[in-house]
Structure formats: C-alpha cells, structure tokens
C-alpha cells in the first residue's frame, strides 16, 4: 500500500515568530499591519542540514523523497513509501480496513533521537480525518 506523507519540521525561534505575528494583528500594537520581510523569514527557517538528516533517515528504509520545502513558513519534506517501510522507519503499526478504504497508524511514530526538536509531526500516516468531523488536512500530501 503506497502512502504519501508530509514530514513537518519545526520552525527556529517559533516563540519569537508567534509574538511578532500576533503584534502584526493587534490593533493596539505599534507593529499592527506589519509583515515579515523575506530576509526576516529566513531567520526562522531550519538549515538545509536538518532537511538532509530527515532525508537520510527515511531513505535508509527505501522511502522516496518527493519534494523538500525549505522555504520560510513551509518546512516540509514530502515522501512516499509503503506502509511496511513507514512501519520499519517509525516503529509504528499501520492497519488498513478490511475493505481497503481506510488506513491509520495504531501508535505514535518514533523518530531518531537526533531529530527530536527538528520534526514537528507527520501528515498522511492515516486517511481517517476525511471521515470525521472537522477539516481534512491534506495540503502536504
């Protein structure tokens, strides 16, 4: 079963970014209506070496890299592999419904220690959000 997953990386200096972004929207702030410059956004982007570390980890398990989005505010690595490859890489079990329509990870994915703080999470290890309440998150996959 091929699966497309979006690995979301954390932002550098996230608290600072959030404070500045909130000030841009606060009518009482002197920064109200402001925006980040392209140069300022680069401060929040992870170094390419972090993306390369994620790629190295996943390709060890035969997972294919589809796209790397290191641009500021993107922070993703899009990948594709089989359920078995993701199970091995992330020490997780992925189950599929009897009719093959749905799949989901049955436990939290595990990542290498050196990627703690680098990876924020994963989008696409299940397809159940399309069948429940709330918005479907699929912009990465």
C-alpha positions in Angstrom: 0.0 0.0 0.0 1.8 3.2 -1.1 1.4 6.2 1.2 2.4 9.8 0.8 3.5 11.5 4.0 4.4 15.1 4.7 7.1 15.4 7.4 6.7 18.8 9.1 9.8 20.4 10.5 9.7 22.8 13.4 10.5 26.4 13.0 13.5 28.0 14.5 12.7 30.7 17.1 9.0 29.8 17.0 8.0 31.7 20.1 9.6 34.9 18.8 7.9 34.4 15.4 4.5 33.9 17.1 4.9 37.0 19.2 5.8 39.2 16.2 3.0 37.7 14.1 0.5 38.4 16.9 1.7 42.0 17.2 1.1 42.5 13.5 -2.6 41.6 14.1 -3.0 43.5 17.4 -4.8 46.9 16.8 -3.1 48.3 19.9 0.4 47.3 18.8 2.8 49.8 17.2 3.5 46.9 14.8 -0.1 46.5 13.7 -0.4 45.8 10.0 3.2 44.9 9.6 4.6 41.9 7.9 7.8 39.9 7.9 10.3 40.6 5.2 11.8 37.8 3.2 15.1 38.4 5.0 13.4 38.2 8.4 11.6 34.9 7.5 15.0 33.3 6.7 15.8 33.6 10.4 13.0 31.1 11.2 13.9 28.5 8.5 15.8 25.4 9.5 19.2 24.8 8.0 19.4 22.5 5.0 21.4 20.1 7.1 18.2 19.3 9.1 16.3 18.5 5.9 19.2 16.3 4.8 19.1 14.5 8.1 15.4 13.7 7.7 16.0 12.6 4.1 18.9 10.3 5.1 16.8 8.7 7.9 13.9 7.9 5.6 15.9 6.8 2.6 17.6 4.2 4.7 14.2 2.5 4.7 13.7 2.8 1.0 11.2 5.7 1.4 11.3 8.0 -1.7 11.8 11.8 -1.3 9.3 13.6 -3.5 9.9 17.2 -2.5 11.7 19.3 0.0 10.2 22.7 1.0 12.8 24.6 3.0 11.3 28.0 2.1 10.4 30.1 5.2 7.0 29.0 6.5 6.9 25.8 4.5 9.3 23.5 6.5 8.3 20.2 4.9 9.7 17.0 3.3 7.2 15.2 1.2 7.9 11.5 0.9 6.3 8.3 -0.4 6.7 4.7 0.6 4.8 1.6 1.5 3.1 1.0 4.8 5.8 -1.6 5.6 8.6 1.0 5.0 7.0 3.6 7.3 6.3 0.9 9.9 10.0 0.0 9.9 11.3 3.6 9.9 9.0 4.8 12.6 8.5 1.7 14.7 4.7 2.0 14.2 2.0 -0.3 13.0 -0.3 0.9 10.2 -3.5 -1.0 9.8 -5.9 -1.0 6.9 -9.7 -1.6 7.0 -10.9 -4.9 5.7 -12.3 -3.2 2.5 -9.0 -1.3 2.0 -10.7 2.1 2.1 -9.0 3.4 5.3 -5.6 3.1 6.9 -4.2 4.5 10.1 -1.1 4.3 12.3 -2.0 2.5 15.5 0.6 4.1 17.7 2.7 7.3 17.7 5.6 7.3 15.3 9.1 7.2 16.7 11.9 9.2 15.3 15.7 9.1 15.8 16.9 11.0 18.9 18.9 13.3 16.8 15.7 14.5 15.1 13.9 15.5 18.3 13.1 19.1 18.1 13.6 19.1 14.3 10.4 17.1 13.3 7.1 18.6 14.5 5.0 15.8 13.1 3.6 13.9 10.2 0.6 14.4 7.9 -0.6 11.4 6.0 0.1 8.4 8.2 -3.7 7.9 8.2 -6.6 8.9 6.0 -9.3 8.9 8.7 -9.7 12.6 9.0 -11.7 12.7 5.8 -14.4 10.7 7.5 -14.7 12.5 10.8 -15.8 16.0 11.9 -13.5 18.9 11.2 -11.3 19.9 8.3 -9.2 17.5 6.4 -5.6 18.3 6.5 -4.1 17.3 3.1 -2.2 20.3 1.9 1.1 18.4 2.2 0.2 15.1 0.6 
